[in-house]
Amino acid sequence: MEKLIEMLTELHPDVDFATAEDLIDDGVLDSLDIVSLVSQIDSEFGVTIPAEEIIPENFNSAEALFALITRLDEE
């Protein structure tokens, strides 16, 4: 989770990703951020996020995104 928070903070240093829960809904993360994150997650965690998993619910918080990474890593 710590590495994921670091990756998110690199995109938007002014956001507290440890507590933010509406990253997509509030417009913090945009489509370019999502593309960048998907690529970084593949490189850093070895987890490929399929297109059908790129939905707001999976990217609205660091916790939700980490849960997605964990779930995909276990499959």
Residue pairs with C-beta under 8 A, 6 or more apart in sequence:
1 62
1 63
1 66
3 44
3 45
4 41
4 62
4 65
4 66
4 69
5 17
5 18
5 62
7 37
7 40
7 41
7 44
8 15
8 17
8 37
8 62
9 15
9 17
11 29
11 33
11 36
11 37
12 28
12 29
12 33
15 23
15 28
17 23
17 61
17 62
18 62
20 26
20 28
20 61
20 62
21 60
21 61
21 63
22 28
22 60
22 61
23 29
23 59
23 60
23 61
24 56
24 59
24 60
25 56
25 60
29 37
29 59
34 54
34 59
37 59
37 65
38 49
38 54
41 47
41 49
41 69
42 48
42 49
45 69
45 73
46 73
47 69
47 72
47 73
48 72
49 58
49 68
49 69
49 72
53 68
53 72
57 64
58 64
58 65
58 68
59 65
